[in-house]
């Protein structure tokens, strides 16, 4: 079958000349946000272009044996073949499913091949290098006949990969981690250190012939053609399939860097102990390198900061980049340190720890201990035989799907999740390491203390007590307050268990750190969660109730935004912090939305032209420079109220309380409207207008001439795209008609223009 015209109909992956992007820009725009990219002209100077023609390879290495990958349709183990025989086969074959030479030990078989190429400058970090002979397979020489390729798969251990093409042409198809490629089913990989593989189900050529033509444009993968001299970057966790259009020769390598190392560590820790005997060595090396790189960035930042009065805009941008780089490394260090927290709590892996966040019985002994500390009355267990009331509130998360079962495991599963349990007249909130831990605890505690002295004191939780479950260094606070691992004590054995088993003690001792579990105890406010009312399609909330909700939120948010929670000298810092936040979100925007709302990728291909340039953010998006105190997460889950009446046709709801100030920070007041309008108002613009009127928002912004209304819609749409939550994904869920939009401008008009 002739594939000469078998090229992708459209290119949906960035194709960038290597001269236009340096290493720092690559990390910021692509690697740190997990975004595929192809660079051209990356192999200039490689002698591989002269020495790796098929004839010269046969001349130099023809008698050596190289590994041949098994066919996708076969379960056979890889076999070896002399190179001259394979090249002879390649030139004569007419197979629809050709053999591929893919040798992971080519550097040992023919060491001189390693002199013919160099690692592209975009990939200097290689944290696995410390492992030497223990290192998992990581580099391959790949010679693929036309029509051959690699079926859908995810690379091992969440590693990222680069692939440089020496000769021939390849067609790449790529899907984000959250999107299972159509026409395949999930199955464990035969490689224990690789999460999923579907080789054996369908060949690349079969997929393009049988599955690809049936897909709508929205479901087609990201695609690009690769030519000699091109290097493609595939982030860890991304599905990819490769079809060789011509006979090809390529070299590829998997690697671990500061941008994917946390995911790699989490994946390794999900394996059995026999497979990760080298983990501690790798972890120690990684932490050492990250700390060294962090110090280098801090020194560069300090030197640049010393000349701040003379700074040009380019210097300011570099300072922001260095700050993000320092923060990225600091976050990676902290997460790697605490990834093994599950051992401290007696679990086998991160998934078990995460699942405990919804198991109220596991946390009961800890809650009763806190009650004893604070002198709070404890419910008689005989009156609470079924465990805690309202157990479904056991996890605080903006997006409840974050804790749903899935087939992969990474530190992302714990992002945004804190265990929260109502118990009697109180609510107990524990702060997990993955949610900012101590910082989040401190900020929410300080915020609520200030709100308790404001006009909003009657509608926000009041703090009954606070502290940390454990002391700084020990797993126990005192002999009288032994803190058992979560897995060691449950409701059923709480009375009988007096000491830990050897297995449980071993798990605790193997953990290098102890998480202190900071906590807040609030008074339990009465009322029903607004989200439950809005999700009830059988008995919907009445229109009059929704209008009153919009009016109430206008008054509440106006008061919140008007609080004087900082001194005048802090305002400049808050503006700098807000601008830094916007720059970070701007960098992450495309990769975030292409991963969470892949079906709408036609819209997000234009996201970078829709959003203002980084240098124009202050003028076009934040021109007013009005900094206020933001709630940060005004979704329907965070409003309580009374269901006054509920008849067969509708229910009447009166809001009474506003919860969860753990995401509060300073910024543009318009940002708070994103979650409010999409989650709480379900994109109803009539409710948005009522809210704005109640708030006292300047009418010229949203009811002025067409230019003013378009500008309001544009700025609100920008914040929708830049929001930390999956706001736009929720909007597509609540307003299915948005799926037919042909541009982001059209979405902005439909969502925000009044």
N, C-alpha and C positions, 0 to 999 in steps of 0.2 A: 504493500500500500504506500503510495507516494504521499509524503507529508510536507512537501515543499511549500504548499499554500496553507498549511495547518497552523496559522498564527492566531493569537488571541484577537478578538474583534476590537477590544478597547483596553488600554493600559490603565489600571487602577491602583498601581503602586508607584510611588515617586521614583523617577529615573533622574539621577542627579550627577552632573559632571564632578568628579572628585576634586577638581581644582576649585570648585565653588563652596566646598564645605570642609572645615577643619575638624579636628577630633572633638573639640569642645562643643561645637555646634551639633555634631552627630549625637553626642551623648544627650544634650539638652532636647533636641527635636525628635530624636528617634529612639535611641537605646533606653533612656531613662523612662520613657513612656510606652515602651514595648510596641514600637511601630516599624513594620518592615520597610526596607528601602533598598534600591539598587544603585550602586555607584559605577560610573563608567571610567575607563582609563585608569584602573587601579593596579594593573600588572606591568606598567611601563618599566623596562629594565630587567624583567624576569627572563632568564635564559631558557625557561620552560617553553617559551614560544618557538624557540629553535630546536631544543633538545627533545621535546615531547611530541613530535610528529610520530605517527604510528611506525613509519619506517625506521626512524632513529631510535625509538624505544625498543623495537625488535633487535636492531643492530647492537644496542648496548646491553639489553637485559632479556633478550629473547629466550635464553635457556633457563631463566629463573621462574619459579612458580609463584603465582599470585592467587589470591582468594577470589572465587567466583560466587556472587550472591545467589542464593536459591531463588527460583522463580516465585513470584507472588502466589501462584496457584499450588505451590509445593510446600510440604512440611519438611523436606530434606535439609540436612545441615549443609553449610557452605562447603564447597570443595575447591581444590586447587587445580590450576592449569598452567602449563608453560606459556609464557607471554606470546611466543610466536604462533602457538596453536590457537590462542584466543583471537589474535589479530586475523589469522586466516579464517576463523569462524565468522568474525565480524564482517569481513569483506564478502563472504559467500552466502551468509544467512538471508533467508526471506521469512523468518519467523514473525508471527504476530506478537509473540511474547519472548523477545530475545534475552539471552543471558547477559549479565552485566558484571564486569570486573569491578569489585569494590573491596579493596584491600586496606585493612586498618593497620597492618604492620609493614606497609611498603617502605617506611623509613628504616626499618631494621633489615628488611630483605635487600634493599638497594639504597644504602645511605646517601649515595651521591645525588639521588633525586631531591633530597632536602635542600641541596645547594642551588637548585634551579628556581626557587621561589622564596618569597619572604612573607611574613604575616602582614596583611594590609595595616596601614597606620591607624585605622579606626579601632583596632582590636588589640591594644597593647597589654591589657590585663588578662591574666591566665592563672587564676587562683588554684587550679588543680595541679599546676606544675610541681608543687612541693611533694606530691605523692609518688613520683618516680614510677617504679614498677607496679605500684598499687593503683595507679591512675586508671580510671575507667577508659574504655576505648574512646578516642577523641578525634583522630584524623584519618582521612581516607583518600587514596587515589581512586578515582572513578573513571572508568572508560565504558561508555554506553553506546551500543549500536542504535541506529535510527529505530524508532518505534518502541524502544525500551524505556525504562524510567523507574521511578519509585512511587509506590502507591501511597494513599493517605496515611499519615503517621504523625506522631508528636515525638520530637527528639528526646533522648534519655535524660532523666533526672532534672527536667526543666532547664537544661542548658540551652543557651543560644547558639547560633551557628552562622558561619560565613561560608560561601561557596564561590570560588573564582573559576571562571571558565577559560580554558586555554584554546580550545578549538571547538567548532560546531555551533549548534543552536539548541537551547532548551526553552521549553514553555513551562512556566511556574504558575501554580494555582494555590492560593492561601486563604484559610479561614481563621478568624480569631478563636481563642481557646474556648469561649462560651458557645460556639456554633459548631455542632457536629456536622461534618460534610454530608450532604444528601446522598442517598444511595448506599450508605454503610451503617453498620451497627457497632456499638462500642464493645471492645473485647480487650482483656488484659494482654499485654505484650508478652511474647516469649522471653524477651529480655527483662529480667527482674528489676533492672534499674531504668526501665523505660515504661511509662504509664500505659500507653495505648498504641495499638497498631491494628491495621486492617489489611495488611498485605496477606494475600491468600483469599481475599474476597473478590477483588476486581483489579485488573491491571490498569495502569494509567490510560492506555489507549482505549480500553473498553469503557472506562469512565467518561472520557471525552466523547466517545461515539454513542453510548447508550444513555447516560445520565445527563450530561451537560445540556444536550438539546432540549430536554424536558423542563429546564429550570427557567423561571421568570428572571428578568433582569435583576430583581431585588435579591434573589437567592443565589445568583452566580458568584463565584469566588472573586477575590482580588487576584488580578492576573498581570503578568509581565513577561516579555521575551528577554532572554539572556543571550548575549553575543560575546565573542572572544574579547577578553580584557575587562568584562563586567564582573563585579562582585556583589552578590546579594546578601543582605542581612536578614535572618529569620529569628525573631525574638523567641525566647523560651516559651513553651506551652502552645505555640501556634501550629495548627494543622497545615501540612503542605504536601503537595503532589507535584511530581516533575515528569515531564514527557520529553524525551530526546527527539527533536525534529530531524536532526542530522547525527552522524557519528560524532560523539563528543569525548573530550578529555578534560577533566576538571580535578581540582583539589579542594577539599572541604575540611573544616575543623569546627568542633564544638568547644565552647569555652564558658568559663564562669568569671563574671566581673562584678563590680560593686552594684550594678543595676539589677542583676538577677540572682545574686548570691543568697538572699533570704529565701526565695522560692526553692533554690537548689537545696539548701539546708533542710527546709521543711520536707521536701520530697525524700531526701536521704533518711531522715528520721522516721519516715513512714515505713521504711523497709525493715526486715528482720535484722537482728543484731549481727548475724553471721555475714551479712552483706555490707555492714558499715563499720568494720573493725578499724578502718582508717579515718573515721569521722573526726575523732578528737584531734588528730594531727592536722587535718584539713582546717578544722575550726580555729585552732590556735594560730595557724599561719594566716588565715583570712583576717582574723581580728587584728593581728599585728600589722598587716599591710593596710587595712582600712584606717587604723589609727595613724599610721605614717602619712597616708594620703590626706587625711583630715587635717593633720598638723601643717602640711604643706599649703593646703588651701587657706587655712587660718592665717598663716604668715603672709601669704600673698594678699589676703584681704586687709590685714593690718597695715601693710605697706601702702596699699592703695588708699586706705582710709586716712592715712596721715596727710595726704595731699587733697583731701576732699574739697577744700575751698577753691582749688584750681581745677576741679573736675569738669570735664566736658560730658555730654550725654553718653558718649561711648564708654567713659569711665564709670558712670553710674550703672550702665547696663552690665559691665563687667563685675561690679560690686554685687549686683543682684544675682548674677550667675554664680559667683563664688559663694554667696550665702546659701543658695540652693544646693550647691555641691557639698558644702560643709554639712548642711542639714541632711542630705541624702546619705552621707557616710555615717553620721551620728545615728540616724534612724536605723540603718542596717546593722550597726554595732549593737544597738539596744535590742533589736528584734532577734538577732542571732543568739545573744546572751539568754534571752528569755524563751526561746523556742522549746527548750527542754523543761519548761515549767510543768508540763504534763507529768514528768517523773516525780516532781515534788508532791503532786496531788494524787499519785498512785495509779496513773493511767498509762496505757501502752502507747498512745499517740495523741496528736493534737485533736483529732476528730472526737475522741472519747471525752477529752476535756471540754470541748465546745458543747457537746451534747449534754454535759452536766449542767450547763447554764439554764436548761429548761427543766431540770429534775429538782423540784423543790425539796423533796425528801432528803436529797444528798446535802443540801445546805441548811437543813433544819437545826442541826446541832450547833452550827456556827451562829445562826441567828439567835438561838436561845442563849448562847454565851454572851453575845452583845447585849441582849436584854438584861442579863444579870449585871453586866458592867454598868449599864445606864439606869438600872433600877426600874426597868419597865415591866409591867405585868405580862405574864406569859399565858397564852390560851391553854386551857386544860385539854390534853390530847383526846380525852374521851368525848369532847365536844367538837373535835375536828378530825374524825376518823379517816377521812379521805385525803389527808394531807392539807396543804395550804389551799385557801380559797383563791379563786381566780388565777390558777396556776399558769394559764395561757399568757399572763403578763410577765412570765419569768425571764424574758429577754428583752432588753431595750435595743431597738435597732430601727432606723428609719425605713429600711427595706427589709421586710421580714424574709424575703427570699434569700437573704444572705446566709441564713442558717438552715435552709432546706438541704435535704440530702442531695449529694451529687456524686460524681464518679472520680473526682480528682481531689487532691488534698494539698493545701498550701496555707501559708500564713494568712492569706486573704480571707479565709473562712472565718477568722476571728476578728477581722476588721469591723469596727463600728458596733461591736456587740458587748454589752455589759449585763451581768446577771442582776435582775431586779425582781424582788419578791414582796408582795403584800402579805402582811402577817398581823392579824388582829387589827388594831387601830393604827398600825404603822406600815411604812414601806421601807425596805432595806435595799440599798443600791450598792453593789460592789463594783469597783473600777478595775477592769482587766488591763493587763500590760499592753495589749494590742490597741487600746483606744486612747493612748496617751497617758494612761495610768495616773500617776501622781499629779501631773500637770492638769489633767481634766478634772480630777477630784478637787484640786485647789481652786481652780477657776469657778467651778459650779458652786462650791462652798462660799467663796467670796461674793459671787453674784447674788446668791439667795440671801446672804446676810445684808447686803445693800437693799435688795428688794423688800426685805422685811420692814424697812424703815420708810418705804415709799407708799404712794397711793395705791400700789398694786399688791400690798401685803395681804389683803383678804382673798386674793385669787391665785396666789402661788403657794407652793408647799413651804412649810416652816421647818427648819432643821431642829430635830430633837436631840441628835447626838452625832458625833463623827469620830473618826480615828482610823487606826490600821489594825487589821486582824492579828498580824504578827509583828514582833519587834524587828529591829533593823537587821539582826544577824542570825537569829535562831528560828527554828520551826515551831518553838513553843514560847509563849510569853512568860510563863511561870509554871511551877509544879501544879498549881491549882487551875491553870488554864491550858491544858494540853490541847493543841490544835491538830486533830487527826487529818490525814489526807482525805479528800472528798471520797475517794473510792473505798476507803477503809471503814467508813461508818455511814450507815443509812438508817432510815426510820425503823427498819425491821430489826437491825442488830444494835441500835444505839444503846439500849439498856445493858446488853450483855457484853459488848466489846470494851475491854479495859486496856488492851495492849495491841500493838501492831504485829502482824505476822512478819517473818523474816523477809518474805518477798516484798512486802510493802516498805519495810525499812530500807531494803536494798535500793528500791526505786527512789526513795527520798535522798539517800546518801549519794546517789549517782548524779543528782542535780547540782550544778555548780552555784546556783543562785536560789534565793528564797524570795518570792514575791510577797509583799507585805499585805496585799489586798486592802487598800484604803476603802473606806465605806462612809456613806451618809445614811442617816435614819431620818425620814420625814414623817410628819403627821399624815395619815391616810385621808386624802380629801374624798368626800362622797361624790358620786356621779358615775355616769356611763361614758365610755370612750366614744368620741365623735366618729372615729373611723368605723366602728361597728354599726353605728346608725346609718352612715352613708353607704356602707356596703350591703345593707339589708335591702335587697331588690323586691322582696315580698311586701314589706311595709316601709316604703320610703319616707324620708323626712319631708315634712310639709314645706311648701314654698314660703309660707310666712315665717317659719322657723329659720330657714336658710337666710332670709333677708335680715332677720334680727341678729343672726350669727354674724353676718357681714358688718352690721352696724356696731355690734359689740366688739368685734376684732378691730374695727377702725378706731374706736375709743381707746382700747387697751394698747394697741401698737403705737398710737400717737403718744400716749403716756410713757411707754417704754422707751421710745426713741427720744423723748424729751428729757430723760433722766441725765443729770449731770454726774457722770460716774468717773470723771477724770479731771485733772487740773489742766489749766491752759497750756502749761509747758509740755504736757503729754500729747497734745493734739498732733503735733508734728510727727511724733513717733507713730501714732495710730495711722496717720495718712501713709507713712512709709510702709508700715506693716500691711496696710490694705493694698497698696500698689504692688508690693511683693507677692501678696496672695493672688492678685489678678494675673500677674506675669506667670506665676506657677500654673494656674488654671488654664491660661492661654496655651502654654506649652503642652499641657496634657489633653487638650480638648479633642483634637481629631481622634487620637488613639482611643480615648475613653469612649466616645460615641460610636466609633466603628466596632468596638468590642461589645458594647451593651445594646446597641440598636442596629445590628448589622443589616437587617432587612431594609433600612432606610439609607444605605450607604450612598445612594445617588445624591442625597441632600448634603451629606457630610463631605463629599468630595469638594464642595465649595465653601466649607466652613472657614477656611483660612482667609478666603477673600471676603467673606461676610464680616468676620470679626475685625476690629481695628488692629493695626500693627502694634507691636509692643511699645514702640516709641510714641504712639498716638493714644494710648489708653487713657492717659490723664486728661487729654483735651476732648476726645470724642465720647468717652464713656463715663468719665468721672469729672466732667468740667466744673460742676458746682462745688466740688471738694467739700461736700457736707458730710461730716463723719458723725455717726450716731451709734448708740449701743444697739446691736442687733441680737435678736433671739437666735437666729442662725438655722433653725429647723422647725418652721411653723407648719408642720404637717398635721393631718387630722388626728393622728395618734396622740398628739400632745394637748388636746383640748378635752376637758371633762364637762359634763352637764347633766341636767335632770331631764328624764323622759317624763314630761308632765302628763301626757295622755297618749294612748296607742290604740287606735281603732283598726278595723280591717283594711282601710285604705291608706292611712298614713300615720306617722307619729309626730308628736310635738316635742321639740328639743330646746332647752334653755341652757346656754353655756354658763359655766360657773367657775372654771379654773383653767389655768395655763401651766403646763408642766415642762420639765426637761430643759434646763438652761446649760447643759454640758457643752453645747456647741456655740455659746454666746461669744461674740467678739465685736470689734468696731468696724464699721464700713458704711457704704452707701445705703440709705434706707430702702432704695428700690430693690436691693438684693433680697430683702426679707419677703417681698411680694411674690417671689417665684414659687416657693413651697406653699405659701398661703393660697395663691390663685389656683395652682395645679392640684395640690393634694386636698385642700380644704374646700375650695369652691368648685373643684372638678372642671375647671376651665370655663365656668359660666361668667361671661363678661358683664351680665346684668348685676351679679353679685359683686364683681370687681368694682363696678361703678359706685354701687352703694357703699362699699368699703372706702373708696377714695373720698367720697363726699363726707362720710362720717369722720374719717381721719383728718379732713381739712387739707388734703393734697392740693397744691396750686392748680386751679382749673385750667389755666392756659397750657399746662403740661399735657393733659389728656383730653381736653375738650376745646382746645384752641383751634386754629386753622389746621388745614390738612398737613402742613409741614410739621407743626408741633405734635400732632397726633402720631404721625409717622415716626418722628424722632423718639417719642415715648415708647412706641411699640418696638423700635429698633433696640433701644437701650435695654428694655425689659427682655427682649429675645437674647441679647448678648449675655445677660446674667443667667438666663435659662440655660444657655450652652455652657457657661462657666461654673454653674452651680456644682457643689460637691456631691449632691445626690443625683440620682438618675431622673432628674425632673422631666426632661424631654421624653424619655421612655414612658413615664407615667402619663404625659399629655397624649401620646399616641394611643395609650390604652383607654383613656377617658373620652377621647374624640377620634374615633376610628377614621373619620373623614380626612384627617390630616395625612393619612397614608397616601392619598392621591395628590398631595402637594408636589409641585415640580421644582420648588426653590425654597430656601430658608426665608426669603422675603415674604413668600406666600404664607408660610407657617407663622411668621411674626404677625402678619396682619390678622390671620384667623384667631390667634391666641390673645393678642394684646391690644390691637387697635380699636378704640371705642368710637 
